[in-house]
Amino acid sequence: MNNPLGNYKSRKITRKTNRTKPKKHEEDILEEMVAEYLQTAYSSTVFHFDVGAGRKTTMFQATRSKKIHGKWSRGYPDLFIARSNKYYHGLFIELKAEGKSPFKKDGTLKKDKHLEKQNEMHNELRDAGFYCSFATGFNEAKEIIDEYMENVR
Protein backbone atom coordinates (compact mmCIF):
# COMPACT_ATOMS: atom_id res chain seq x y z
CA MET A 1 0.00 0.00 0.00
CA ASN A 2 1.28 3.40 -0.98
CA ASN A 3 1.63 5.94 1.87
CA PRO A 4 0.26 9.34 0.70
CA LEU A 5 2.56 11.11 3.20
CA GLY A 6 5.70 9.71 1.67
CA ASN A 7 8.34 8.71 4.20
CA TYR A 8 6.39 10.18 7.12
CA LYS A 9 6.12 7.62 9.89
CA SER A 10 3.16 7.86 12.16
CA ARG A 11 3.84 7.91 15.87
CA LYS A 12 1.60 7.32 18.76
CA ILE A 13 0.45 10.56 20.40
CA THR A 14 0.11 10.15 24.11
CA ARG A 15 -1.29 12.55 26.66
CA LYS A 16 1.29 13.81 29.11
CA THR A 17 0.04 13.04 32.59
CA ASN A 18 2.89 14.16 34.82
CA ARG A 19 3.23 17.79 33.79
CA THR A 20 5.84 19.89 35.47
CA LYS A 21 4.84 23.05 37.28
CA PRO A 22 5.43 26.24 35.29
CA LYS A 23 8.58 28.12 36.23
CA LYS A 24 7.99 31.04 38.53
CA HIS A 25 8.89 34.40 37.11
CA GLU A 26 11.60 36.24 39.08
CA GLU A 27 9.21 39.09 39.92
CA ASP A 28 6.61 36.59 41.21
CA ILE A 29 9.16 35.30 43.71
CA LEU A 30 10.07 38.87 44.67
CA GLU A 31 6.38 39.72 45.21
CA GLU A 32 6.00 36.69 47.49
CA MET A 33 9.07 37.71 49.50
CA VAL A 34 7.82 41.29 49.91
CA ALA A 35 4.32 40.07 50.86
CA GLU A 36 5.77 37.77 53.51
CA TYR A 37 7.89 40.63 54.87
CA LEU A 38 4.89 42.98 55.04
CA GLN A 39 2.76 40.34 56.78
CA THR A 40 5.51 39.80 59.35
CA ALA A 41 6.89 43.31 59.94
CA TYR A 42 3.71 45.36 59.38
CA SER A 43 0.88 42.91 60.03
CA SER A 44 -1.81 45.58 60.53
CA THR A 45 -0.98 47.36 57.27
CA VAL A 46 -3.27 46.90 54.27
CA PHE A 47 -1.42 46.25 51.02
CA HIS A 48 -2.32 45.05 47.54
CA PHE A 49 -0.35 43.58 44.64
CA ASP A 50 -1.44 44.16 41.06
CA VAL A 51 -1.19 40.45 40.26
CA GLY A 52 -2.62 40.83 36.76
CA ALA A 53 0.30 42.97 35.61
CA GLY A 54 2.48 41.40 32.99
CA ARG A 55 0.29 38.32 32.59
CA LYS A 56 -0.97 37.00 29.28
CA THR A 57 -4.67 37.65 28.84
CA THR A 58 -7.30 36.78 26.31
CA MET A 59 -8.44 39.45 23.87
CA PHE A 60 -11.68 39.77 25.88
CA GLN A 61 -9.80 40.27 29.16
CA ALA A 62 -7.43 42.83 27.62
CA THR A 63 -10.34 44.80 26.10
CA ARG A 64 -12.26 44.74 29.38
CA SER A 65 -9.21 45.83 31.35
CA LYS A 66 -8.65 48.75 29.00
CA LYS A 67 -12.29 49.83 29.35
CA ILE A 68 -12.13 49.67 33.14
CA HIS A 69 -8.73 51.34 33.58
CA GLY A 70 -8.90 53.80 30.68
CA LYS A 71 -5.65 55.45 29.75
CA TRP A 72 -4.04 53.95 32.89
CA SER A 73 -4.46 50.36 31.76
CA ARG A 74 -0.66 50.15 31.57
CA GLY A 75 2.02 51.31 33.96
CA TYR A 76 0.21 50.76 37.27
CA PRO A 77 2.74 49.88 40.02
CA ASP A 78 3.00 46.33 41.38
CA LEU A 79 2.43 47.16 45.05
CA PHE A 80 0.22 49.61 46.93
CA ILE A 81 0.54 50.08 50.69
CA ALA A 82 -2.62 51.77 51.96
CA ARG A 83 -1.09 53.60 54.88
CA SER A 84 -0.57 57.35 55.02
CA ASN A 85 2.41 58.85 56.77
CA LYS A 86 3.37 62.42 57.74
CA TYR A 87 4.07 63.33 54.12
CA TYR A 88 2.13 61.04 51.74
CA HIS A 89 -1.30 59.40 51.30
CA GLY A 90 0.17 55.95 50.59
CA LEU A 91 3.07 54.08 49.00
CA PHE A 92 3.32 52.60 45.51
CA ILE A 93 6.29 50.47 44.45
CA GLU A 94 7.13 49.08 41.02
CA LEU A 95 9.17 45.94 41.74
CA LYS A 96 11.98 44.86 39.44
CA ALA A 97 13.91 41.60 39.75
CA GLU A 98 17.40 41.70 41.21
CA GLY A 99 19.88 42.96 38.62
CA LYS A 100 17.16 44.42 36.36
CA SER A 101 17.28 48.08 37.31
CA PRO A 102 15.14 50.43 35.22
CA PHE A 103 17.92 53.02 35.41
CA LYS A 104 21.14 53.56 33.48
CA LYS A 105 24.41 53.97 35.38
CA ASP A 106 24.01 57.77 35.23
CA GLY A 107 20.66 57.49 37.08
CA THR A 108 18.40 58.28 34.14
CA LEU A 109 15.58 55.97 33.10
CA LYS A 110 16.44 53.41 30.42
CA LYS A 111 14.83 54.02 27.02
CA ASP A 112 11.89 51.62 27.00
CA LYS A 113 8.21 52.32 26.24
CA HIS A 114 6.97 50.21 29.16
CA LEU A 115 9.33 51.88 31.66
CA GLU A 116 8.36 55.30 30.32
CA LYS A 117 4.67 54.48 30.82
CA GLN A 118 5.39 53.29 34.36
CA ASN A 119 7.33 56.48 35.08
CA GLU A 120 4.46 58.57 33.70
CA MET A 121 2.10 56.77 36.10
CA HIS A 122 4.55 57.40 38.97
CA ASN A 123 4.49 61.12 38.19
CA GLU A 124 0.67 61.16 38.20
CA LEU A 125 0.61 59.36 41.56
CA ARG A 126 3.20 61.74 43.03
CA ASP A 127 1.12 64.71 41.87
CA ALA A 128 -1.83 63.14 43.72
CA GLY A 129 0.15 63.01 46.97
CA PHE A 130 1.50 59.45 46.98
CA TYR A 131 5.07 58.24 47.41
CA CYS A 132 6.02 56.23 44.35
CA SER A 133 9.26 54.46 43.53
CA PHE A 134 10.96 51.70 41.57
CA ALA A 135 12.65 49.00 43.68
CA THR A 136 15.19 46.56 42.29
CA GLY A 137 15.31 43.39 44.38
CA PHE A 138 14.09 42.56 47.86
CA ASN A 139 16.62 44.60 49.85
CA GLU A 140 15.80 47.83 48.02
CA ALA A 141 12.04 47.20 48.36
CA LYS A 142 12.46 46.52 52.10
CA GLU A 143 14.53 49.69 52.53
CA ILE A 144 11.86 51.83 50.79
CA ILE A 145 9.07 50.25 52.85
CA ASP A 146 10.92 50.65 56.16
CA GLU A 147 11.88 54.27 55.45
CA TYR A 148 8.29 55.08 54.49
CA MET A 149 6.83 53.32 57.53
CA GLU A 150 9.15 55.21 59.92
CA ASN A 151 7.01 58.29 59.27
CA VAL A 152 3.59 56.63 59.73
CA ARG A 153 1.37 58.68 62.00
Secondary structure, DSSP 4 states (H G I P E B T S, - for coil): ---TTTTPPP-------SPPPPPPPHHHHHHHHHHHHHHHHSTT--EEE-TTTT----HHHHHHHHHHHGGGSS---SEEE---BSS-S-EEEEEE-TT--SB-TTSSBPS-HHHHHHHHHHHHHHHTT-EEEEEEHHHHHHHHHHHHHHTB-
